[in-house]
Amino acid sequence: MYSAAEVVAPVLVFVGVVLHRWQTGMRDAWKEEAAAWAAKAERQAEELVELRQEVRELRRENAELRAQVAQLLARP
């Protein structure tokens, strides 16, 4: 019985250490992944703000150009 305990105890300790390292590694990997997704979401939010501003400017320019075309077409 004692000799079996001598073999089983180190194996259990080894398995416990391996599982702990695996869980820690997974936790760190998920934290890194979450940080990457958060950074990507922040960049996309900033880009969205810039794109909205650009669309507003293009719409304003489009309205000006339409007014100019209408004015040119209205000339006799």
N, C-alpha and C positions, 0 to 999 in steps of 0.2 A: 504494500500500500504506500509506503514511504517513497519507494523508488518511482512509482507512478506520479506521485505528487512532485517529485524532483523534475520530472519531464513536463508535466502539465502546467505547473506554475510559470516557468519561463515562457512557455508557448503562449499562455494567456496574457502575460505581461507584454510580450512582443506584439500580439494581436491588438491589445489595448493601445499601445503606443502607435502602431500603424494606423489604427482607426482614428485616433486623436489627430495625428498629422494630416490624414486625409480630410477630416472634417475642417480642420484649420485651413488647409489649402483651399478647400471648396468655399469656405466663408470668405477668404481673401479674394478668391477669383470672382465671387459674386459681388463683393464690394467694389472691386475694380470695374467690373462690367456695369454696375449701377452708376458709378462715377462717370464712366464713358458715355452712357446714355444721357445722363443729366447734362453733361457738357455739350453733347450733340443737340439736345433739346434747346439749350440756351442759345447756341449758335443759330439754330433754325428760327428761333423767336426773333433774334436780332435781324436776320436776313428777311424775315417776313415784314418787319417794320420798314426796312429799306425798300422792299418791293412795293409795299403799299404807297410809300411816298413817291416812288417812281411812277406808279400807275396814276396817281393824282396829277403829277406834272404832265404826263403824256395826255391825260384827258383834257387838261387846261390848254395845252398846245393844240390838241385836236380841235377843240372848240374855237380857238383863235383862227386856225387854218380854215375851218368850215365857214367862219364869218367872212374871211377874206375871199374865199371861193364864191360865196353867195354874193358878195359885193361886186366881184368881177363879172359874174354872170348877170347881174342886174344892170350893168352899164349898157347903154344903147349902142 
